[in-house]
């Protein structure tokens, strides 16, 4: 989702591989300083059980979009697919679709 709240430079970064610094860790995800006007959010749906993020960690990922409701950039780790999408893939494989 693009937003008029973002600068043209920030809008051009959507889809780019970037690096951010973890500034908060919660059960529902991590918050990152991306050096932009808003923070980034990696939702828990993109975090595996074996991932253990700590404040100060440097994380690479894709700037997927800007979520206007959350007022945050959505930041997805490379090669990571959300739990929801993984379950959908499993269902399709099981059903033969």
Residue frames relative to the residue before (quaternion, step in Angstrom):
aa qw qx qy qz dx dy dz
X 1.0000 0.0000 0.0000 0.0000 0.00 0.00 0.00
X 0.2599 -0.7556 0.5819 0.1513 3.58 -0.75 1.03
X 0.1684 -0.7995 0.5725 0.0692 3.52 -1.13 0.57
X 0.4722 -0.6463 0.5187 0.3003 3.51 -1.13 0.68
X 0.5469 0.6225 -0.3867 0.4048 3.59 1.30 -0.23
X 0.6800 0.4943 -0.2756 0.4661 3.58 1.21 -0.47
X 0.5074 -0.6143 0.5004 0.3387 3.54 -1.19 0.56
X 0.6524 -0.5003 0.3878 0.4167 3.56 -1.26 0.34
X 0.6280 0.5357 -0.3359 0.4537 3.61 1.02 -0.77
X 0.6662 0.4882 -0.3074 0.4726 3.60 0.94 -0.84
X 0.6380 0.5249 -0.3330 0.4545 3.59 0.98 -0.77
X 0.6482 0.5175 -0.3174 0.4597 3.59 1.06 -0.73
X 0.6323 0.5547 -0.3285 0.4298 3.61 1.16 -0.51
X 0.4815 0.6606 -0.4484 0.3615 3.60 1.21 -0.36
X 0.7741 0.2830 -0.2534 0.5065 3.57 -0.82 1.08
X 0.5825 0.6053 -0.3621 0.4041 3.58 1.27 -0.24
X 0.4490 -0.6190 0.5701 0.3004 3.51 -1.31 0.51
X 0.0176 0.8132 -0.5760 0.0812 3.57 -0.72 1.12
X 0.3084 -0.7026 0.5930 0.2441 3.52 -1.35 -0.05
X 0.0300 -0.7919 0.6099 0.0013 3.53 -1.07 0.80
X 0.3869 -0.6971 0.5515 0.2454 3.53 -1.32 0.28
X 0.4494 -0.6852 0.5065 0.2683 3.56 -0.85 1.01
X 0.0826 -0.8119 0.5773 0.0286 3.58 -0.77 1.05
X 0.7898 0.0352 -0.0469 0.6106 3.61 1.27 -0.18
X 0.1522 -0.7684 0.6179 0.0676 3.55 -1.11 0.78
X 0.0019 0.7909 -0.6096 0.0527 3.55 -0.83 1.08
X 0.6593 -0.4814 0.3881 0.4278 3.56 -1.29 0.23
X 0.7344 0.4353 -0.2186 0.4726 3.59 1.08 -0.77
X 0.8001 -0.2234 0.1200 0.5437 3.62 1.21 0.11
X 0.4293 -0.6631 0.5345 0.3005 3.53 -1.32 -0.23
X 0.2914 -0.7237 0.6029 0.1671 3.54 -1.21 0.67
X 0.1161 -0.8181 0.5631 0.0150 3.55 -0.91 0.99
X 0.3523 -0.6547 0.6208 0.2486 3.50 -1.24 0.61
X 0.1244 -0.8171 0.5624 0.0250 3.56 -0.57 1.20
X 0.4917 -0.6539 0.4296 0.3822 3.56 1.28 -0.09
X 0.5624 0.5740 -0.3826 0.4558 3.57 1.24 0.48
X 0.7240 -0.4470 0.3022 0.4298 3.57 -1.29 -0.03
X 0.7598 0.2111 -0.1281 0.6015 3.61 1.24 -0.43
X 0.5370 -0.6072 0.4717 0.3471 3.55 -1.24 0.40
X 0.4252 -0.6684 0.5439 0.2767 3.52 -1.35 0.20
X 0.1906 -0.7587 0.6135 0.1081 3.54 -1.23 0.56
X 0.0982 -0.7204 0.6820 0.0789 3.52 -1.02 0.91
X 0.3373 -0.7694 0.5155 0.1688 3.53 -0.42 1.29
X 0.6215 -0.5596 0.4042 0.3702 3.57 -1.17 0.62
X 0.5533 0.6141 -0.3926 0.4033 3.61 1.17 -0.44
X 0.7141 0.4160 -0.2417 0.5085 3.59 1.22 -0.47
X 0.6347 0.5252 -0.3269 0.4631 3.59 1.25 0.05
X 0.3279 -0.7483 0.5484 0.1783 3.57 -0.79 1.06
X 0.6657 -0.5122 0.3663 0.4005 3.56 -1.23 0.46
X 0.7009 0.4833 -0.2680 0.4510 3.59 1.05 -0.73
X 0.5522 0.6018 -0.3994 0.4165 3.60 1.25 -0.12
X 0.0213 -0.7972 0.6028 -0.0259 3.57 -0.81 1.01
X 0.0755 -0.8225 0.5637 -0.0025 3.55 0.04 1.31
X 0.0931 -0.7697 0.6297 0.0485 3.53 -1.18 0.70
X 0.6123 -0.5275 0.4305 0.4018 3.55 -1.20 0.54
X 0.7533 0.3423 -0.2879 0.4821 3.56 -0.91 1.01
X 0.5102 0.6355 -0.4275 0.3912 3.61 1.22 -0.31
X 0.3097 -0.6997 0.6099 0.2061 3.55 -1.16 0.68
X 0.0693 -0.8108 0.5806 -0.0271 3.56 -0.80 1.07
X 0.2274 -0.7455 0.6105 0.1403 3.56 -1.00 0.88
X 0.2164 0.7752 -0.5730 0.1545 3.54 -1.06 0.73
X 0.5592 -0.5955 0.4680 0.3371 3.51 -1.38 0.00
X 0.3677 -0.6777 0.5942 0.2292 3.52 -1.07 0.82
X 0.2206 -0.8409 0.4837 0.1016 3.57 0.06 1.33
X 0.7666 -0.2267 0.2147 0.5611 3.57 0.80 -1.00
X 0.4035 -0.6433 0.5671 0.3190 3.52 -1.35 -0.11
X 0.2258 -0.7704 0.5856 0.1124 3.56 -0.74 1.08
X 0.3356 -0.7814 0.4944 0.1798 3.57 -0.35 1.26
X 0.6389 0.5329 -0.3383 0.4397 3.60 1.00 -0.75
X 0.7336 0.3889 -0.2224 0.5110 3.58 0.98 -0.83
X 0.2766 -0.7821 0.4971 0.2544 3.57 1.31 -0.41
X 0.5856 0.5330 -0.3652 0.4895 3.54 1.07 0.91
X 0.4638 -0.6036 0.5573 0.3317 3.51 -1.31 0.39
X 0.3174 -0.7125 0.5868 0.2175 3.58 -1.07 0.69
X 0.1225 -0.8136 0.5674 -0.0319 3.52 -0.63 1.27
X 0.0864 -0.8228 0.5616 -0.0089 3.58 -0.58 1.21
X 0.4555 -0.6765 0.4988 0.2934 3.59 -0.82 0.94
X 0.5788 -0.5845 0.4257 0.3771 3.61 -1.09 0.66
X 0.8428 0.1664 -0.1485 0.4899 3.56 -1.17 0.70
X 0.5669 0.5894 -0.3946 0.4190 3.59 1.18 0.33
X 0.1392 -0.7605 0.6327 0.0447 3.50 -1.04 0.93
X 0.5360 -0.6466 0.4261 0.3362 3.59 -0.92 0.81
X 0.6407 -0.5203 0.4020 0.3965 3.55 -1.24 0.50
X 0.6201 0.5557 -0.3355 0.4406 3.58 0.99 -0.83
X 0.6872 0.4651 -0.2831 0.4809 3.58 0.90 -0.93
X 0.6198 0.5359 -0.3469 0.4565 3.62 1.02 -0.72
X 0.6562 0.5027 -0.3115 0.4687 3.60 0.96 -0.84
X 0.6354 0.5231 -0.3247 0.4660 3.58 1.02 -0.79
X 0.6368 0.5169 -0.3238 0.4716 3.61 0.98 -0.82
X 0.6453 0.5202 -0.3152 0.4623 3.59 0.95 -0.88
X 0.6460 0.5217 -0.3172 0.4581 3.56 0.96 -0.87
X 0.6610 0.5040 -0.3088 0.4622 3.59 0.94 -0.89
X 0.6468 0.5094 -0.3188 0.4695 3.60 0.98 -0.81
X 0.6566 0.5160 -0.3006 0.4607 3.56 0.94 -0.91
X 0.7344 0.4191 -0.2219 0.4854 3.58 0.96 -0.91
X 0.4614 -0.7094 0.4250 0.3214 3.57 1.28 -0.16
X 0.4812 0.6713 -0.4455 0.3455 3.61 1.16 0.45
